[in-house]
Amino acid sequence: MIKYSLIILLGINTMLGQSEDKIMHTVTCMGISAATYTFLRNRKQPELKSRFISFATTMAIGTLKEVVDDNAINNNFDWNDMGANALGALSFQLVISVPLD
C-alpha cells in the first residue's frame, strides 16, 4: 500500500513541477510519519493518539531541519519545504485510512 502511495506522490510532485528537494521532503516525511505511527501502534497506543503524534513528530522534525537551515550560511527557512513536509505527513494519514480489504 505504501509503495503505491509513494509512486502516486512522486507522480503528483513531478506533474506539479516540484524540485527533487521538495520530493525528498515529501517522501522523507511520509516515512517519518509511517515509522512513528507504526512504533506507537506496536506499543498498543490508541489509533487517534498514534495519528496525532506521528503527524506532530514529523512536522516538528521538519521544522527543526528548517531552523537549522536558517542558521546555516547561504541558506534560509523555506516555507515551500514545510509545505512538502506537511504533504508527506498528511499523505501517510490518508494512506492508513484506506481499508486493505
DSSP file (Angstrom, degrees, kcal/mol; ACC not computed):
  #  RESIDUE AA STRUCTURE BP1 BP2  ACC     N-H-->O    O-->H-N    N-H-->O    O-->H-N    TCO  KAPPA ALPHA  PHI   PSI    X-CA   Y-CA   Z-CA
    1    1 A M     >        0   0    0      0, 0.0     4,-2.0     0, 0.0     5,-0.1   0.000 360.0 360.0 360.0 -48.5    0.0    0.0    0.0
    2    2 A I  H  >  +     0   0    0      1,-0.2     4,-2.6     2,-0.2     5,-0.2   0.870 360.0  58.5 -66.6 -35.0    2.7    2.5    1.0
    3    3 A K  H  > S+     0   0    0      1,-0.2     4,-1.8     2,-0.2    -1,-0.2   0.930 108.9  44.1 -59.5 -45.3    4.7    1.6   -2.1
    4    4 A Y  H  > S+     0   0    0      1,-0.2     4,-2.3     2,-0.2    -1,-0.2   0.865 111.3  54.4 -67.6 -35.8    1.8    2.5   -4.4
    5    5 A S  H  X S+     0   0    0     -4,-2.0     4,-2.9     2,-0.2    -2,-0.2   0.897 107.0  50.7 -64.3 -40.0    1.2    5.7   -2.4
    6    6 A L  H  X S+     0   0    0     -4,-2.6     4,-2.8     2,-0.2     5,-0.2   0.900 109.1  51.2 -64.6 -39.8    4.9    6.7   -2.8
    7    7 A I  H  X S+     0   0    0     -4,-1.8     4,-2.2     2,-0.2    -2,-0.2   0.920 112.4  46.4 -62.3 -43.2    4.6    6.2   -6.6
    8    8 A I  H  X S+     0   0    0     -4,-2.3     4,-2.7     2,-0.2    -2,-0.2   0.928 112.6  50.1 -64.3 -45.2    1.4    8.3   -6.7
    9    9 A L  H  X S+     0   0    0     -4,-2.9     4,-2.8     1,-0.2     5,-0.2   0.922 111.1  48.5 -59.2 -45.1    3.1   11.0   -4.6
   10   10 A L  H  X S+     0   0    0     -4,-2.8     4,-2.3     1,-0.2    -1,-0.2   0.900 111.8  50.4 -62.6 -40.0    6.2   11.1   -6.8
   11   11 A G  H  X S+     0   0    0     -4,-2.2     4,-2.6    -5,-0.2    -2,-0.2   0.922 111.8  46.8 -63.4 -44.6    3.9   11.3   -9.8
   12   12 A I  H  X S+     0   0    0     -4,-2.7     4,-2.2     2,-0.2    -2,-0.2   0.938 113.5  48.1 -63.8 -47.1    1.9   14.2   -8.4
   13   13 A N  H  <>S+     0   0    0     -4,-2.8     5,-2.9     1,-0.2    -1,-0.2   0.887 113.2  48.5 -61.7 -38.6    5.0   16.1   -7.3
   14   14 A T  H ><5S+     0   0    0     -4,-2.3     3,-1.4    -5,-0.2    -1,-0.2   0.915 110.6  50.2 -67.7 -42.8    6.6   15.6  -10.7
   15   15 A M  H 3<5S+     0   0    0     -4,-2.6    -2,-0.2     1,-0.3    -1,-0.2   0.852 108.2  53.6 -64.0 -33.7    3.5   16.7  -12.6
   16   16 A L  T 3<5S-     0   0    0     -4,-2.2    -1,-0.3    -5,-0.2    -2,-0.2   0.462 117.8-116.0 -79.9   0.2    3.4   19.8  -10.4
   17   17 A G  T < 5 +     0   0    0     -3,-1.4    -3,-0.2     1,-0.2    -2,-0.1   0.788  53.4 170.2  73.7  27.4    7.0   20.5  -11.4
   18   18 A Q      < -     0   0    0     -5,-2.9    -1,-0.2    -6,-0.2     2,-0.0  -0.417  33.3-113.1 -74.0 148.3    8.4   20.1   -7.9
   19   19 A S     >  -     0   0    0      1,-0.1     4,-2.1    -2,-0.1     5,-0.2  -0.259  27.3-106.0 -74.1 165.8   12.1   20.0   -7.5
   20   20 A E  H  > S+     0   0    0      1,-0.2     4,-2.4     2,-0.2     5,-0.2   0.858 121.0  59.0 -59.9 -35.4   13.9   16.9   -6.3
   21   21 A D  H  > S+     0   0    0      2,-0.2     4,-2.1     1,-0.2    -1,-0.2   0.915 106.3  45.9 -60.3 -44.9   14.4   18.6   -3.0
   22   22 A K  H  > S+     0   0    0      2,-0.2     4,-2.4     1,-0.2    -1,-0.2   0.881 111.3  52.6 -68.3 -37.3   10.6   19.0   -2.4
   23   23 A I  H  X S+     0   0    0     -4,-2.1     4,-2.7     1,-0.2     5,-0.3   0.916 109.4  49.6 -63.2 -42.2   10.1   15.4   -3.5
   24   24 A M  H  X S+     0   0    0     -4,-2.4     4,-2.6     2,-0.2     5,-0.3   0.891 109.6  51.3 -65.0 -38.8   12.7   14.3   -1.0
   25   25 A H  H  X S+     0   0    0     -4,-2.1     4,-2.3     2,-0.2     5,-0.2   0.936 112.7  46.7 -60.6 -45.8   11.0   16.3    1.8
   26   26 A T  H  X S+     0   0    0     -4,-2.4     4,-1.9     2,-0.2    -2,-0.2   0.944 116.4  42.0 -62.5 -50.6    7.6   14.8    0.9
   27   27 A V  H  X S+     0   0    0     -4,-2.7     4,-2.1     2,-0.2    -1,-0.2   0.907 114.8  50.7 -67.0 -42.5    8.9   11.2    0.8
   28   28 A T  H  X S+     0   0    0     -4,-2.6     4,-2.5    -5,-0.3    -1,-0.2   0.922 111.5  47.8 -62.0 -43.8   11.1   11.5    3.9
   29   29 A C  H  X S+     0   0    0     -4,-2.3     4,-2.3    -5,-0.3    -1,-0.2   0.844 108.5  54.1 -69.0 -32.1    8.2   13.0    6.0
   30   30 A M  H  X S+     0   0    0     -4,-1.9     4,-2.3    -5,-0.2    -1,-0.2   0.913 110.9  47.7 -64.0 -40.3    5.9   10.3    4.8
   31   31 A G  H  X S+     0   0    0     -4,-2.1     4,-2.7     2,-0.2    -2,-0.2   0.903 111.0  49.5 -65.9 -42.4    8.5    7.8    6.1
   32   32 A I  H  X S+     0   0    0     -4,-2.5     4,-2.5     2,-0.2     5,-0.2   0.921 112.5  48.3 -62.5 -43.4    9.0    9.5    9.4
   33   33 A S  H  X S+     0   0    0     -4,-2.3     4,-2.5     2,-0.2    -2,-0.2   0.912 112.7  48.3 -63.1 -43.1    5.2    9.6    9.9
   34   34 A A  H  X S+     0   0    0     -4,-2.3     4,-2.6     2,-0.2    -2,-0.2   0.918 112.8  47.7 -63.8 -44.5    4.9    5.9    9.0
   35   35 A A  H  X S+     0   0    0     -4,-2.7     4,-2.4     2,-0.2    -2,-0.2   0.917 113.9  46.4 -65.1 -43.2    7.7    4.9   11.3
   36   36 A T  H  X S+     0   0    0     -4,-2.5     4,-2.4    -5,-0.2    -2,-0.2   0.929 114.0  48.0 -64.7 -45.3    6.4    6.9   14.2
   37   37 A Y  H  X S+     0   0    0     -4,-2.5     4,-2.7    -5,-0.2     5,-0.2   0.931 112.8  48.3 -60.9 -46.5    2.8    5.6   13.7
   38   38 A T  H  X S+     0   0    0     -4,-2.6     4,-2.3     1,-0.2    -1,-0.2   0.911 110.7  51.3 -62.1 -43.3    4.0    2.0   13.5
   39   39 A F  H  X S+     0   0    0     -4,-2.4     4,-0.9    -5,-0.2    -1,-0.2   0.937 113.1  45.1 -57.8 -48.0    6.1    2.3   16.6
   40   40 A L  H  <>S+     0   0    0     -4,-2.4     5,-2.2     1,-0.2     3,-0.4   0.896 112.5  49.7 -66.7 -40.7    3.2    3.8   18.6
   41   41 A R  H ><5S+     0   0    0     -4,-2.7     3,-1.7     1,-0.2    -1,-0.2   0.866 107.3  55.2 -68.0 -34.5    0.7    1.2   17.4
   42   42 A N  H 3<5S+     0   0    0     -4,-2.3    -1,-0.2     1,-0.3    -2,-0.2   0.744 104.0  55.7 -67.5 -21.4    3.1   -1.6   18.2
   43   43 A R  T 3<5S-     0   0    0     -4,-0.9    -1,-0.3    -3,-0.4    -2,-0.2   0.213 122.8-110.8 -92.1  12.8    3.2   -0.2   21.7
   44   44 A K  T < 5 +     0   0    0     -3,-1.7    -3,-0.2     1,-0.2    -2,-0.1   0.776  61.3 160.1  64.8  30.6   -0.6   -0.5   21.8
   45   45 A Q      < -     0   0    0     -5,-2.2    -1,-0.2     1,-0.1    -2,-0.0  -0.540  48.9 -91.6 -78.0 150.2   -1.3    3.2   21.7
   46   46 A P     >  -     0   0    0      0, 0.0     4,-2.5     0, 0.0     5,-0.2  -0.229  33.6-115.3 -61.9 152.5   -4.8    4.3   20.6
   47   47 A E  H  > S+     0   0    0      1,-0.2     4,-2.5     2,-0.2     5,-0.2   0.926 112.5  45.3 -54.2 -54.8   -5.4    5.0   16.8
   48   48 A L  H  > S+     0   0    0      1,-0.2     4,-2.5     2,-0.2    -1,-0.2   0.898 113.6  49.6 -62.7 -41.6   -6.1    8.7   17.1
   49   49 A K  H  > S+     0   0    0      1,-0.2     4,-2.7     2,-0.2     5,-0.2   0.912 111.1  50.2 -63.0 -42.5   -3.3    9.3   19.5
   50   50 A S  H  X S+     0   0    0     -4,-2.5     4,-2.3     2,-0.2    -2,-0.2   0.894 111.3  48.7 -63.3 -40.9   -0.9    7.5   17.2
   51   51 A R  H  X S+     0   0    0     -4,-2.5     4,-2.3    -5,-0.2     5,-0.2   0.944 113.5  46.1 -63.6 -48.1   -2.0    9.5   14.2
   52   52 A F  H  X S+     0   0    0     -4,-2.5     4,-2.9     1,-0.2     5,-0.2   0.935 115.1  45.5 -62.1 -48.0   -1.7   12.8   16.0
   53   53 A I  H  X S+     0   0    0     -4,-2.7     4,-2.9     1,-0.2     5,-0.3   0.891 111.9  51.8 -65.9 -39.1    1.7   12.1   17.5
   54   54 A S  H  X S+     0   0    0     -4,-2.3     4,-1.8    -5,-0.2    -1,-0.2   0.911 114.2  43.6 -65.1 -40.0    3.1   10.7   14.2
   55   55 A F  H  X S+     0   0    0     -4,-2.3     4,-2.4    -5,-0.2    -2,-0.2   0.946 116.4  46.5 -67.1 -48.0    1.9   13.9   12.4
   56   56 A A  H  X S+     0   0    0     -4,-2.9     4,-2.3     1,-0.2    -2,-0.2   0.892 112.4  50.3 -63.3 -40.8    3.2   16.2   15.1
   57   57 A T  H  X S+     0   0    0     -4,-2.9     4,-2.4    -5,-0.2    -1,-0.2   0.918 110.7  49.8 -63.2 -43.7    6.5   14.5   15.3
   58   58 A T  H  X S+     0   0    0     -4,-1.8     4,-2.4    -5,-0.3    -2,-0.2   0.928 112.9  45.7 -61.3 -46.2    7.0   14.7   11.6
   59   59 A M  H  X S+     0   0    0     -4,-2.4     4,-2.5     2,-0.2    -1,-0.2   0.863 111.3  53.0 -67.7 -35.2    6.2   18.4   11.5
   60   60 A A  H  X S+     0   0    0     -4,-2.3     4,-2.5     2,-0.2    -2,-0.2   0.919 110.8  46.6 -65.1 -42.9    8.5   19.0   14.5
   61   61 A I  H  X S+     0   0    0     -4,-2.4     4,-2.2     2,-0.2    -2,-0.2   0.917 113.5  49.0 -64.8 -43.0   11.4   17.3   12.8
   62   62 A G  H  X S+     0   0    0     -4,-2.4     4,-1.9     2,-0.2    -2,-0.2   0.900 112.3  48.1 -62.7 -41.2   10.7   19.2    9.6
   63   63 A T  H  X S+     0   0    0     -4,-2.5     4,-2.4     2,-0.2    -2,-0.2   0.915 110.1  51.7 -65.9 -43.2   10.6   22.5   11.4
   64   64 A L  H  X S+     0   0    0     -4,-2.5     4,-2.4     1,-0.2    -2,-0.2   0.905 108.5  52.1 -59.8 -41.6   13.8   21.7   13.3
   65   65 A K  H  X S+     0   0    0     -4,-2.2     4,-2.4     1,-0.2    -1,-0.2   0.906 110.5  47.8 -61.7 -41.8   15.5   21.0   10.0
   66   66 A E  H  X S+     0   0    0     -4,-1.9     4,-2.3     2,-0.2    -1,-0.2   0.862 109.6  52.5 -69.5 -34.9   14.4   24.3    8.5
   67   67 A V  H  X S+     0   0    0     -4,-2.4     4,-1.2     2,-0.2    -2,-0.2   0.913 110.1  48.6 -65.3 -41.9   15.5   26.2   11.6
   68   68 A V  H >< S+     0   0    0     -4,-2.4     3,-0.5     1,-0.2     4,-0.5   0.927 111.2  50.7 -61.8 -44.4   18.9   24.6   11.3
   69   69 A D  H >< S+     0   0    0     -4,-2.4     3,-1.3     1,-0.2    -2,-0.2   0.894 105.3  57.0 -58.2 -40.2   18.9   25.5    7.6
   70   70 A D  H 3< S+     0   0    0     -4,-2.3    -1,-0.2     1,-0.3    -2,-0.2   0.800 107.5  47.9 -63.7 -28.9   18.0   29.1    8.5
   71   71 A N  T << S+     0   0    0     -4,-1.2    -1,-0.3    -3,-0.5    -2,-0.2   0.477  95.0  96.2 -90.8  -3.3   21.1   29.3   10.7
   72   72 A A  S X  S-     0   0    0     -3,-1.3     3,-1.2    -4,-0.5     2,-0.2  -0.539  87.9 -95.7 -85.5 153.9   23.4   27.9    8.0
   73   73 A I  T 3  S+     0   0    0      1,-0.3    -1,-0.1    -2,-0.2     3,-0.1  -0.466 106.4   6.2 -68.4 137.3   25.5   30.1    5.7
   74   74 A N  T 3  S+     0   0    0      1,-0.2     2,-0.3    -2,-0.2    -1,-0.3   0.806 114.8  94.6  59.6  34.0   23.8   30.8    2.4
   75   75 A N    <   -     0   0    0     -3,-1.2     2,-0.3    -5,-0.2    -1,-0.2  -0.947  49.5-173.7-144.7 164.1   20.6   29.0    3.4
   76   76 A N        -     0   0    0     -2,-0.3     2,-0.2    -3,-0.1    -6,-0.2  -0.977  39.7 -75.3-154.8 167.6   17.2   30.0    4.9
   77   77 A F        -     0   0    0     -2,-0.3     2,-0.6    -7,-0.1   -10,-0.1  -0.497  47.6-154.3 -65.2 128.6   14.0   28.8    6.3
   78   78 A D     >  -     0   0    0     -2,-0.2     4,-1.6     1,-0.1     3,-0.3  -0.921  17.1-167.5-117.4 111.5   11.9   27.6    3.3
   79   79 A W  H  > S+     0   0    0     -2,-0.6     4,-2.0     1,-0.2    -1,-0.1   0.789  91.5  60.4 -66.4 -27.1    8.1   27.6    3.7
   80   80 A N  H  > S+     0   0    0      2,-0.2     4,-2.1     1,-0.2    -1,-0.2   0.866 102.6  51.8 -68.0 -34.9    7.8   25.5    0.5
   81   81 A D  H  > S+     0   0    0     -3,-0.3     4,-2.4     2,-0.2    -2,-0.2   0.900 108.0  51.9 -63.9 -40.0    9.9   22.8    2.2
   82   82 A M  H  X S+     0   0    0     -4,-1.6     4,-2.5     2,-0.2    -2,-0.2   0.880 107.8  52.2 -64.1 -36.8    7.4   23.0    5.1
   83   83 A G  H  X S+     0   0    0     -4,-2.0     4,-2.3     2,-0.2    -1,-0.2   0.907 109.6  48.5 -63.2 -41.5    4.6   22.5    2.7
   84   84 A A  H  X S+     0   0    0     -4,-2.1     4,-2.0     2,-0.2    -2,-0.2   0.878 110.4  52.3 -66.0 -37.2    6.3   19.5    1.2
   85   85 A N  H  X S+     0   0    0     -4,-2.4     4,-2.4     2,-0.2    -2,-0.2   0.939 110.4  47.2 -61.6 -47.1    6.8   18.1    4.8
   86   86 A A  H  X S+     0   0    0     -4,-2.5     4,-3.0     1,-0.2     5,-0.3   0.887 108.9  55.2 -63.3 -39.2    3.1   18.6    5.5
   87   87 A L  H  X S+     0   0    0     -4,-2.3     4,-2.3     1,-0.2    -1,-0.2   0.914 110.0  46.4 -60.3 -43.0    2.1   16.9    2.2
   88   88 A G  H  X S+     0   0    0     -4,-2.0     4,-1.8     2,-0.2    -2,-0.2   0.924 114.5  46.1 -65.0 -44.7    4.2   13.9    3.2
   89   89 A A  H  X S+     0   0    0     -4,-2.4     4,-1.5     1,-0.2    -2,-0.2   0.912 116.2  45.2 -65.8 -42.7    2.8   13.7    6.7
   90   90 A L  H  X S+     0   0    0     -4,-3.0     4,-2.0     1,-0.2    -1,-0.2   0.863 107.7  58.6 -68.9 -35.8   -0.8   14.1    5.6
   91   91 A S  H  X S+     0   0    0     -4,-2.3     4,-2.4    -5,-0.3    -1,-0.2   0.908 105.0  50.0 -61.0 -41.3   -0.4   11.6    2.7
   92   92 A F  H  X S+     0   0    0     -4,-1.8     4,-2.3     1,-0.2    -1,-0.2   0.919 107.1  54.4 -63.2 -41.1    0.5    9.0    5.2
   93   93 A Q  H  < S+     0   0    0     -4,-1.5     4,-0.4     1,-0.2    -1,-0.2   0.883 111.1  46.4 -59.0 -37.7   -2.5    9.8    7.3
   94   94 A L  H >X S+     0   0    0     -4,-2.0     3,-0.8     1,-0.2     4,-0.7   0.884 108.5  55.7 -70.4 -38.7   -4.6    9.3    4.1
   95   95 A V  H >< S+     0   0    0     -4,-2.4     3,-1.1     1,-0.3    -2,-0.2   0.904 106.1  49.6 -62.3 -42.2   -2.9    6.0    3.3
   96   96 A I  T 3< S+     0   0    0     -4,-2.3    -1,-0.3     1,-0.2    -2,-0.2   0.623 103.7  62.4 -75.7  -9.2   -3.7    4.4    6.6
   97   97 A S  T <4 S+     0   0    0     -3,-0.8    -1,-0.2    -4,-0.4    -2,-0.2   0.663  83.0  92.0 -84.0 -17.0   -7.3    5.5    6.2
   98   98 A V  S << S-     0   0    0     -3,-1.1     2,-0.0    -4,-0.7    -4,-0.0  -0.673  82.9-123.5 -82.0 122.9   -7.7    3.3    3.1
   99   99 A P        -     0   0    0      0, 0.0    -2,-0.1     0, 0.0    -1,-0.1  -0.365   8.1-145.3 -65.8 144.2   -9.0   -0.2    4.0
  100  100 A L              0   0    0      1,-0.2    -2,-0.0    -4,-0.1    -4,-0.0   0.499 360.0 360.0 -88.0  -4.6   -6.8   -3.0    2.8
  101  101 A D              0   0    0      0, 0.0    -1,-0.2     0, 0.0    -3,-0.0   0.487 360.0 360.0 -72.2 360.0   -9.8   -5.4    2.1
